[in-house]
Structures are given as structure tokens and as C-alpha cells.
């Protein structure tokens, strides 16, 4: 869905006047498209302002596309249903972008609103610096998927993405290193800067690293990996995160009411850091 308040997805994502926001990451490899769509709706009801699809390194286009389509169709139905209900107060904004967060050029979908077009900056392999990007660029240029240039930095412990991406992991005390990478991203004119601890990480990104990245003007800071509580999310925001991303947390709850309650509590606690 395209936000009604902004002309582009980038404008929406980088609008810091809206305060810190939460993004829900959905991995197509870990759930059916139908389950993904249900979880996306619950996340939005709980206050999530962005749905990201991707994460696994071996998920084929077909599975990613089916998941994106299922989510988009479910949001369209919610918008239509509210338009038919005279008593609807429009409390929930269903015009939430669905953004690809791909593990490579094999995991794309023309049905997405945008894509985090990422350089895994601390990878030791050119494949993740520019190789996968080159493979997918021509295809993306023929779609209406908006590209969001993103500097992607994998921090310790790194998880599967650090292993597969051959990342030279950023250690918790490497503030100088993060400053260098963030400055580099800004000079490349990347708009987003994503600090990743890894899916299901036992520890979140060190707050000092977030502060270092946030000190560089012109970057919108995403932080993900290892965030399971409102206090962890609040710490990330207090130190400069504009977006807090949770993914594994969404998969931990089969009961959608429990998921909604957990996400709502996390987002509420996170938001209180700016009040």
C-alpha cells in the first residue's frame, strides 16, 4: 500500500517528524502467505508502520511474490471493508507500505511497494557488495518497485546473515568503525542505514553503535535483530534509532491475540522514549 500522507515511500520512511516507528519483518520461508497476511494485519493493528518481507537467503521469487501479494490483498480488503462501514472511524491506517528486504536477487516481487536496495557494507565478498545488486537491478528497473538505497551493517553476534554474507562483524565496542561506515554511507548518498544483529540474535545492537550511526546527518537509522522487549526497543530509540525492526518475535506467537498484545506493548514502550 502507498501511504496517503507522502508522495514516495522514501519520504514516508525518512520523515523523522513522525517520531520513532516500528517495522514488522516477515520471512516467507517461515510461514505460508495466508499466515503472513494475518500476521501483517495484526502487526498494523498493534501499531507497526511498515511491513518488510524477506530475510532468508534461499527463498525463491515465487514464495516471496505469493507472500507479498497475500499481504497486499489483505490490506486492500481491509481498506475496502472500512469504506463500506458507515460506523468506521478509520482508527487503523491500512495504507502501510510493503517493502522487500531481500537476501539476494532471487527474492524479488513486482507487487512490493519498495525495496531496501542494500549494500552489505562489511561483507568480505563482492557478491554482497554489488554482485546481487547488479543481478537484480535490470529486473527492478522494469517494475514500479521504489528503490530505497540502504547501507547494511551486520553487527555481532550476526546470526545467519553474518555467516552467509561473509560479514566482518562489527564488535560491540567498535564505535569508530560504525562512524566510518555511516559516513561512507552518507557520502555514497545512501538514505537508510541498517544496523543488524542477526535474526534471532541473543543480543541486540550495542546502543553506543546506534548513537554513532545516528550522529551522521542525512541517514535514517534502522535497527534490528535480538529485540524482543519494549525496553530493548526503547533503548534503541533513545540512542537514535528511527525504526525498530522485529521479525522472530512475530513468529513466536501462533495466537494472533497474544501477538497483537505483545507488539502493542513493545511499540507503546518504545514510543514513550520520545515523550
N, C-alpha and C positions, 0 to 999 in steps of 0.2 A: 504494500500500500504506500501511496505517496502522502506525506504529511501535508495538511491543508494550510499550514502556517508558514511554509518555506518553499521557495522556488526549486531548490535542489536538495538532494539527500545530504550533500556535504554541508550546505547551510544549516540544515536541521541538526546534524551531528555535531557541528563545531560551534553551535550557538551556546556560549557559556553563560548567557544571561538567564538560561533556564535552570541553572544550578546543576549539581551532580545528578547523574541519571544511571539507571540500571539497564543492562542488556542481558538477555537470555540467549545462551548458546545451545543450539540443538544439533546433536550429532546424528545424521541419518543412518549411521551404521548401528546405532544402539536402540532404535525404535522404529516402528512402522510409520509410514506417512500419516496414518489416521491418529496414532498416539501422539506424534509430533504436533499435529494441528491442535489437538486437545490441550496439550501442554502449553503451546504458544498462546492460546486463548486465555488459559488460566494465568499465565505469566503477565499478560497485558492487564487482566482484571486486577492483579495484585500490584500493578504499578510499573511494570517493565516498559521501557520506552523504545526498545529496539529488539528485533528478533534476528539472531545470527544463525546461519545454517552452515555446518561444516565441522571440521576438526580432525576427522580420521584421514589417514594418508592413503587408504586403499579403497575408498568408497567411490563406485563408478558414477558417471554422469547420470545414468538412468535413475539411480536411487536418490541422488541429490535433487534431480529435477522433480521427481514424484513428490518428494518431501516439500519442496518449495511450493509446488502447485497446490498441494493439500492445505498448506498454511494460508496461502493467498486466497484460496476459495473459501476457507472457513472465515476469514476476516471479511471478505465481500458479503458473505451471508449474514454476518453479524451487523454490518452496516445496513444492509437491506432490511433486515428484521426490525431494526430500530427506526428506520424511516417509515415503516408501516404501523408503528405503535404510537398512537397519539399521546399516550401517557409517558412515553420515554423521555427522560430528562437529559439523555446524552452524557451521562456521568462518565462513561468509559469512551475514550477516543480510540477507535479501532483503526485509524489511519496511521498505523505503525509500520515503518519500513522493514522489509525482509532483506537482509544483507548476507551475501555469501562470505564465508570465512574458510576459504578452500585450503586443502592440504596440497594442492597441485592443480595442473591444468586439466586433470581428468575429472575434476569435481565441480563442474560449472552448470549453470542453468540460465536460459534466457528469460525465465519467469521471475527472477530476482529483481529487486529494485536497484540494488547496487552491489558492489563487491569491494572488500578490502584488498586492494591490489598491492600485495605485500612484498617487501624485500626482507628476508630473514638475515638481518644485517650481520649477526655474529656467527653465521654458518661458515664452515670451512670448505664448503662445496659450492661451486659456481651454479650448480643446478638450482639451489635455493636462493641464490643472489639474483640471477637474471634468467636462468635456463627455463624454469617452469613458467615464468612470466612471459618469455618470448613465445613459448608453445601456445599459450592461451590468448595472447594479445590480438591476433588477427581475428579469431573467433569472436572475442568480446567486442571488437570494433564494429562487427556486423549486427550487434544486438542493441537494445536500448538500456542495457545494464550500465548504470553510472559507476565509474571507477573512482575509488577513494584511495589516493596514494598513501601508503602506510609503511612506516618503519617499524619492523617487528623484532623485538629483542627478547631472547629466551634467557631467563634467569634461573639460577639454582633453586630447586633441585632439577627442574627442566622436564622431567617426565618423558613420555614417549616422543613428544615433538622435539625435545632436545636431542634425543638419541637418533631419531630418523633424520632430523635436519642437520645432523653433524655440527651441532652448535658448540662453540667455545663458551660455555656457560658463564654468565655474569655472576660473580660471587656477591654475597650479601653486603660486603664492605667496599665494593668497587664503585664508589660514588664518582670518582674521576673518570672511570671507564664509561659510565652511563652518561655523564656530561658530554664526553666526546662523541658518543653515538647520537645523542639527542641534537647536539649542534650540527653534526653531519646530516641528520635527517632534515633539519630546518634548512640547511644550505642546499640540499637536494630538492627543496620545496615540497617535501612530504607534508601532508596536512595532519595525519594521525600518527601517533607514536604509541605502540602497544608493548607493554611490559608483561611478559608471560612467565608464570612459574611452572606451567605444565598442567595438563588435565589431571584432576585428582591428586594434585600435589599435596604433600604432607605439610608444607609451609607456604605461606603467601609471599609475595614480593616484599622485600625489606622496605619499610617506609622511607628510609633515607634515599633509596634509589628512586622512589616515586618523586620525592621532593626535588631531587637533582634534575629529573626529566622535566618536571613542571616549571622549573626556573627558566626554561628556554621559551622565549616568546614565539608565538605562531603555531604551536603544536597543541592538538587536542589529545589528552592523555587517557588511554585505555589501560586498565589493569585487570588481569585475570589469572586464574589458577590458584587453587588452595583456599579460596574464600568460601566459607560455609556459614559464617555467623554475621549478624548485624554489626557487631563490634569490629570484626575484621574489615568489613566493608567501610565502616565509619573511619577506621584508621587510614585506609587507602584514600578516602575522600579528604580527610583532614590534611593529608600530606600532598594533595594536589591532583588526585585522580578526577577527571571529568566524567568518566564512565567506569563503572564496576561491572565486570562480566562474570556470571556464574553459569556453569554448564552441568557438571557432575551432580550438583545439588538438585537440579531439576529431575534427574534420572533416579535419585534416591527415594522418591516418593511415588508409589503407584496410586495412592489415594489422592485424587485431584484436590479435594478439600484441604487435606493436610499440606499439599504443595502450595496451595494458594495462601494458607495461613503462614507458612514458613517464609515464603517470598515477601509477603506483605510486611511481616515483622522486620525482615532484613532491610527492605527498602525504606521503611519508616525510620529505623535506627540510623541508617546511612544518611538519610536526608536531614536528620536533626543536627548533623555536624555543621551545616551551613546556616542554621537558625540562630 
